[in-house]
Amino acid sequence: MTSSKTPSSRAGGGERGARLRLLAPAPSGSEPPVLQLRGEFDLDTVPEIDRFLRRRLGPLYHQQHLVIDLERTTFVDSSFVAFLIRLVGDQRAKRKELVLARPHGQVRRVVALVGLHNIVPVYESVEEAVGALVRGSLPVIPPAFRTARSDAS
C-alpha cells in the first residue's frame, strides 16, 4: 500500500492508553485510509477514535471506504462494538464500506461473540482488506470467520 503516514494520537494514559494512527492513501485516492489501533479501547478511549478520524479526514470522513487494523489492539468492550456498528451505518449511508483487519486474542473473541463479523467484513490481512475495497469485490455474505486463527492467538 503506497501511503503517507500521519501523526498518531494518544487516548488515555499510561500503558493501558490507546494509540491511533492513520495511514493516508496515495494522492491518487484509489486506496482507502487504514486506521491502526493500538492498546485498549473502552468507554474512556472509544470517543477519541471518532474525534481522531474527524480531525484527520475532515470533510472526507464517511466519504471514503475505511479499513481498521486491529493487530495491536489488546482489549475492546461494548462501547467499541457500539461505535463500530454506528460507524458502519454512517459509512453505508454514504455508500462506503468499513472493514476490519487482523483481530486477535480478546478482540477476535468479542468480534465472534457478538456476531460483528456478520455486519462488518473481517480480513486476515490489511492487504486483503484494501484489495477487496479497491476491486469493489466485497462479498454479499461476509468472508468466513474463525473464532481463533490457526497460527495461535
C-alpha positions in Angstrom: 0.0 0.0 0.0 1.5 3.3 -1.0 0.8 5.7 1.8 1.9 8.6 3.8 1.8 8.4 7.5 0.0 11.0 9.5 0.9 11.7 13.2 -0.5 9.4 15.8 -2.7 10.4 18.6 -2.9 9.0 22.2 -6.1 8.4 24.1 -6.0 7.6 27.7 -2.8 7.4 29.7 -0.1 5.0 30.8 0.5 1.5 29.5 -3.3 1.0 29.1 -3.6 4.0 26.9 -4.8 3.7 23.3 -2.9 4.9 20.3 -4.3 5.7 16.9 -2.5 6.2 13.6 -3.9 6.8 10.1 -2.1 5.6 7.1 -3.4 8.0 4.4 -3.7 6.7 0.9 -1.6 7.9 -2.0 -2.9 11.1 -3.7 -4.4 9.0 -6.5 -7.2 8.2 -4.0 -7.6 4.6 -5.2 -6.8 3.0 -1.8 -8.8 3.6 1.4 -7.2 5.0 4.5 -6.1 2.5 7.1 -6.7 3.3 10.8 -4.3 1.4 13.0 -5.5 1.0 16.6 -3.1 0.0 19.4 -3.9 -0.7 23.0 -7.2 -0.9 24.8 -10.5 0.7 23.6 -13.2 1.1 26.2 -15.7 3.7 27.3 -12.9 6.2 28.1 -11.0 5.8 24.9 -13.5 4.9 22.2 -14.7 8.6 21.7 -11.2 9.5 20.7 -11.4 7.3 17.6 -14.3 9.4 16.2 -12.5 12.7 17.1 -9.3 11.4 15.6 -11.0 10.5 12.3 -12.9 13.8 12.1 -9.6 15.7 12.6 -7.5 13.6 10.2 -10.1 13.0 7.4 -12.0 16.3 7.8 -14.7 16.5 5.0 -13.6 13.1 3.7 -14.9 11.4 6.9 -17.6 8.9 5.7 -16.8 9.8 2.1 -14.2 7.1 1.7 -14.0 3.4 2.5 -12.1 2.7 5.7 -10.0 -0.2 7.0 -9.5 -0.6 10.7 -6.3 -2.6 11.5 -6.8 -4.3 14.9 -3.5 -6.2 15.0 -2.2 -4.2 18.0 -5.5 -3.8 19.8 -5.4 -5.8 23.0 -8.9 -5.1 24.5 -12.3 -3.8 23.4 -15.6 -3.6 25.2 -19.2 -3.0 24.3 -18.6 0.7 23.7 -16.2 -0.2 20.9 -18.7 -2.6 19.4 -21.4 0.1 19.5 -19.0 2.6 17.9 -18.3 0.2 15.0 -22.0 -0.5 14.5 -22.7 3.2 14.3 -19.7 3.8 12.0 -20.7 1.1 9.6 -24.2 2.5 9.4 -22.8 6.0 8.7 -20.4 4.6 6.1 -23.1 2.6 4.3 -25.5 5.6 4.3 -22.9 7.3 2.1 -22.3 4.1 0.1 -18.9 3.5 1.6 -17.7 0.4 3.5 -15.9 -0.3 6.7 -13.8 -3.4 7.0 -11.7 -4.8 9.9 -8.3 -6.5 9.6 -6.2 -8.8 11.8 -8.2 -9.1 15.0 -6.6 -11.5 17.5 -7.0 -12.6 21.1 -9.7 -11.0 23.2 -10.7 -8.7 20.3 -11.2 -11.6 18.0 -13.3 -13.4 20.6 -15.5 -10.3 21.1 -16.0 -9.9 17.3 -17.1 -13.5 17.2 -19.2 -13.5 20.3 -21.3 -10.5 19.3 -21.5 -11.6 15.6 -19.8 -8.4 14.4 -18.3 -10.4 11.6 -21.8 -10.8 10.1 -22.1 -7.0 9.8 -18.6 -5.9 9.1 -16.3 -7.9 6.8 -13.2 -9.2 8.7 -10.0 -10.0 6.8 -6.8 -11.7 8.0 -4.5 -9.0 6.4 -4.6 -5.3 5.7 -3.6 -6.1 2.1 -6.6 -8.4 1.6 -9.0 -5.8 3.1 -7.6 -3.0 1.0 -7.7 -5.2 -2.1 -11.3 -6.1 -1.6 -12.3 -2.4 -1.3 -10.2 -1.3 -4.3 -11.6 -4.1 -6.5 -15.1 -3.4 -5.3 -15.4 -7.1 -4.5 -16.8 -7.1 -1.1 -19.0 -10.2 -0.7 -22.7 -10.0 -0.1 -22.1 -12.6 2.6 -19.0 -11.6 4.7 -16.0 -13.9 4.5 -15.7 -16.9 6.7 -14.6 -16.0 10.2 -12.9 -18.4 12.6 -13.1 -17.6 16.3 -9.3 -18.4 16.6 -6.7 -18.1 14.0 -4.8 -21.2 13.1 -1.5 -19.5 13.9 -2.5 -19.1 17.6 -3.8 -16.0 19.1 
